[in-house]
Amino acid sequence: MSDNYGRKVAFDCKYYIGDRPCIWHKQEKVLCVCEHYVPLQGNLLIIKLDAMGDVLRTTCLLPCIARKWPGRRITWITRHESTPLLENNPYINEVIAYGPDALVCLTARAFETVINLDAGKISSSMASMARGSLKIGYLMHDDGFVSGTNESAMEWLRMGIFDDLKKNNQRTYQEIMCSILDIPVDGMKYVLELKDAEREKGRKHLEHLGLDFNKCIIGIHTGGGDRWALKQWHEEKFIDLIRELSDKQGREVQVLLFGGPSERERNQRIKEILNVPIFDAGCDNHVRHFAALISYCAVVVSGDSLAMHIALAMNRRVVVLFGPTSNKEIELFGNGEKIIPDIKCLVCYKPLCDCSPNCMDLISVDDVKQAIIRQLKVQRIYR
């Protein structure tokens, strides 16, 4: 289509924005249609409003979605705090934060396919509102309850309702989502793309802390998320682990402490009690800067948390400590190992527990240390 000046506008181009020049016009002053022109046909909407870790692990589906629905313009609606996780994503054309902008989008636009993998009432209501010829996942019924669009979606819904089904599940989250979408599981990977400037900023931060890039960095994240307090390993065990690792501190490894605002006091206590060298990444890092810091670690120790998902997205080796949440649902893509205590009440999804010892009590310092050593050996770093 041409404007009043006879200049063609490639509305169907992957890089078309509308209210400002595209990246190639800004960088190279080219006009439509240039050598970077990538035509798209059809609009596909993804709605994912769950926790940040759930949003990030759902990016694993994007390569599979792109194969099943090639050449689509993909729009993703998520909560504001998760939008940075989707920046610079090569599969996504537009990220919209949940709120007025998202509601206007749903009112004004039509989509060929609407995918909602959240069984929550808000996301399901949005999926029902959206104009789309094909809707997959969860919708809000006229009578006010959430229902799945196919049997695989209903199976996942039942797992969220019935504890015994959740406990007995043997499939990963990604496998279950692929079954809902009726797509093969081949070629899945986390998609979190950092820019060179972001990686360099992370490197400079670590240099400022005094880390030596000729030695490997072991990242230790002491949190477990705000919702499931029981996912956190014990403070004194983190202290003992760091002391154990410090035997090689001067020769081969450096320990880098991670956390969010909820871990600020905990990490401060850990540093005060320890009398061995330890580096502190801080607890106020923007999520993309956090990812840049993680990307320089050889191994990351974490519970089932956003830190774990970011480490996997950065292709880092991980040692993940599991307790009340499902270890079967987590796909490590061959990049680490899970520490799973031997106790019958695992996968209880309880925020607190009166069992003694509980699942996290049963994870020993030596279990974690040996797992770290094994992961370092995989990279031929530990000698």
QUIHU-V323573 format. One record per helix or strand of 2 or more residues. SS is the DSSP state (H for helix, E for strand). FROM is the first residue (numbers start at 1). LEN is the number of residues. Records with the same first field share a line. If there is no record, write none. Layout:
SS = FROM-LEN, FROM-LEN
This chain:
H = 23-6, 52-17, 80-7, 100-9, 121-9, 151-11, 163-6, 173-9, 196-14, 229-3, 235-14, 261-13, 287-8, 306-8, 365-14
E = 43-5, 73-6, 94-4, 110-7, 131-10, 146-3, 216-6, 253-6, 279-2, 299-5, 317-6, 336-5
